[in-house]
Amino acid sequence: MSEWFTVPQMSEKTGIPQQTLRRYIASHAHLLRIKKEHKAYQLHKDCLDILARIRELYGNGKNAEEVDKILTSQGVPVTVEVVSESGEQESAELSEVVMDIKKALDEQKEFNKQLLEKFKEQEELLVSQQKYIDEKLKQRDEQLMLSMREMQETKLLTSISKEGANTEEKKESWFTKLFKK
């Protein structure tokens, strides 16, 4: 026996006219497990009792809002339209959909937590690398300044020694010029 019935099949099983079933589907779709294939509705076998109860309540003079309130208070699950993996639109119990969403949310939270941990690790790595770079730059700058000072001192000593040699040469050459003659 199939779990899903077309409107004419459901009409035969319940004794409710097709037009009335379509009106019930339009008014109380949130209480019925329905799927729509192309242009035809299919009702789940669980809807047999609910449809009979809806018919009874309308027979007692209740309006659509009262029927909804009575059925939800009696524990009839609320359904919502969802698109299945095969692309068909079908009804699912709201509690099941909420549980699926909660499960997906928990998975997303766990993923976000792992992502934040990775981010913190990367941030710590970046900070340590930046410290290493800064330290190496400081060492390089110190060595460069030391080399520049040494070069300046060497130039200064070289220029002093050249000046001293030049003055001695000048003195000797002047002195020697005077006394050699």
ABEGO torsion letter per residue (X at the ends): XBABBBAAAAAAAAGBBAAAAAAAAAAAAAABBBBBBEABBBBBAAAAAAAAAAAAAAAAGBBAAAAAAAAAAAGBBBBBBBBBAAGBBBBBBAAAAAAAAAAAAAAAAAAAAAAAAAAAAAAAAAAAAAAAAAAAAAAAAAAAAAAAAAAAAAAAAAAAAAAAAAAAAAAAAAAAAAAAX
